């Protein structure tokens, strides 16, 4: 187990996300479903119509479906090819959606091009060793005056989070310093409000951290 954990700690491991994500969404305990519903409500109410939007870690396109009717264009990226294939089928009717197989810490987009960049469903928390690189990339591609919206689990999410992971089929092998490690290669983090503020401050982004639900925070920053 120590060698597995060391490998997870050293690098963000890639594994077949599709079956786990499907089960995580369908078998989520009530607290997780509330989190996902509330973040979608927030997005609908807080992103301006006719925006150019980037969804980092778009998964099956859950958030894109919520925003696509009012957006000028939405680009979704994910590192998992099979997950993107599902998203392409789910979103094929929408002409203003583009999807890319992409590394979130090294995106191909030009600087300052998106009105809003989102990273939802604790996707940001699934990047514990690369989160600062990803946040810097998100900042880079966001227009000046544009919004960055990120939702994550709080420290109060441990019970709901572990229940959801187990229901999805993950085998938890360790929990340390706010990070849950699964045998399959997943490492997923929880945050305090001060941790989030310090993270954004470190790259000169002023952030509002909102307690979205009892187990989650929503971070909203505007690029200066």
N, C-alpha and C positions, 0 to 999 in steps of 0.2 A: 504493500500500500504506500510506503514512503516514496518509492520510485515513481509511482503514478502521480502522487501529490506533487513531487518535485517537478515533474514534467508539466503539470497543469500550471504551477506557479511560474515556470520559466517562460512559457509561450501560450498564447491563446490557441488552444487546440481546435482543429476543425473536425466536425463529425457530421453524420447525416441528421440534420435538424428536423426534416419534414415530419417524421412520425411523432417525435416528441412535441413539436409545436402544435400539431393537430390535437393531440390528447390534452396538452396544457390548456388550449382554448376551450375544448369541449367539456373537460372534466374539472374545470377550475372551481374551487370552493367559492362560496358567496362573496367573501371579502375581496377575492381577486376579480370576480365579475364586476363588482361595484367599482373597483379601481379602473378597469378597462372602459366601463360605461361613462364614468365621470371624466376621464381624460378626453373621450370623444366629444362629450358635451362642451368641454372647455375649448377644444379646437374649433368647433362650429361657431362658438360665440366670440372667439378672440383672434381669428385670422381674417384679414380684410378680403372682401370679394375681389376677384380678378388678380390674385397674387400668383407669382411664380414660386412654387413650393418644392422643397427637397425633403423626402422622407428617408432618413438614414436607418437602415435595418427594417425595411418595409414589410418583411415577412410575406404573408399571403395577400397583403393589400388592405387589411382591415381599416386602417386610418385613411388610406387614399379614398376608399369608398365614401367615407363621411364627408370629405372635402371636395371631391371631384366636381360636383355640380356648380360650385361657386368659384373654382380656381381657373386661372388662365391656363396654367400648365402645372402638372405635378410629375416630378421625377422621383422614382423609387429606386433605392439601391439595396442590395443584400449580397452577402458573400456566398450564400448557398444556392447552387444552381437548381436543385430540385424544388426548393421553396419558390424561387422566381418563376419556374415553369407553372406552378399552381397559380401564382399571382397573374401571370400573363393570360391564363384562361379565365380567371375571375374578372379581369379588367379589360378584356379584349374589345368590349363595346365602346369604351371611352377613347375618343380621339385625342384628348389632351393629356394622356398618360404615357410616359416612357419609363422603361425599366432597364436597369443595368446591373450586370454582375460586377461587383465593385468592392475594393478594399477601402473601408471607411477612414482609415488613417492615411490614405494616399489617393485621394479622389482625382479624377481626370478633369474636373470642371475648372473653368477660369475663376479668377478672384472676383468677389463682389457681384454675383449674378442672381442670387435668390432673395426674394422678398422675405421669405420665411423658411427656416430649416427646423424640422421636427425630428425627434428621436424618442419613441414612445414605448410603453409597456415594459419598462425597465431594461430595454435593449442596451442603454448606456451602462447599466449595472452589470451587464454580461461581458464587459470589456475591462476588467479591473487592472490589467497590466498595461493597457494601451489607451486608457480613457483620456489622458491629457493630450495625447497625439490626436485622437479623434476630435476632441473639443476644439483644438487649434485648427483642424481642418474645417470643422463646421463654421468657426468664426471666419476663416479665410474666404469661404465661398458665399457667405452672407453679405448682402449689400449694406453699405453704411445706412444706418437707420432701420435696418431690417431686424426681424425678430428671430430669436432662437428659443425653442420650446422643447424641454426635455422632462420626461416623467420617470421617476425612480421609486424603488421601495425605501421606506424608512426603517429605522431600527425596530419599530413595532410590528414589522411584517414577518418576523421569523416563522411563527407558527403557520400562518397562511401560505407563506412561500414554500416551506418544506412540504406542507400538505399538497400543494399544487405540483411541485416537482416530482414527488413520489407517485401521484396520480398519473403524471405524464410518462412514468417509466424510468425516471432517473434513480440511480442508486447513490445516495449521499454517503461520502466517505469521510468528510471532515467539515467542521465549521470553525473558522478562525478569523479573528479581527474583522468581523462583519462580512466575511465572504463564505459562501456555501460552495463546497467542492463536490462534484459528482464524478463517479468512476468513468462515465462516458466522455469526460473532457470539459464539461461545463464548469465554469467558475462564475458565480453570480453574487453581486455585492449589494449591500444595504448602506444607507447613508444617514448621518445626522444633518441637521440644518446647517450647523457650523462647518461641517466638512464640505458641503456643497458650496457655501459662500466662499470658503477659502480656495476651492478648486477654480471657481470662476474668477475670483480676484487675481489668481496667479497668472492669468492671461489677459488681465485688464478688461474684464467684462463685469459690469454692475448687474447683479441678478436679484430678482425677487423670488424668494422661495416660499411657495404656498403649500399649506397642508391640504392636499386635495381630498384625501380620505383618511381614515384612522391608520392606514398602513402605507401611505404614499405621499410623496412630495411632487410638486410640479415647479420646475424652474423656468422662469421667463427672463431673458436678457435681450437688450437692444444693443446692437453694435454701434459704437460711437464713431 
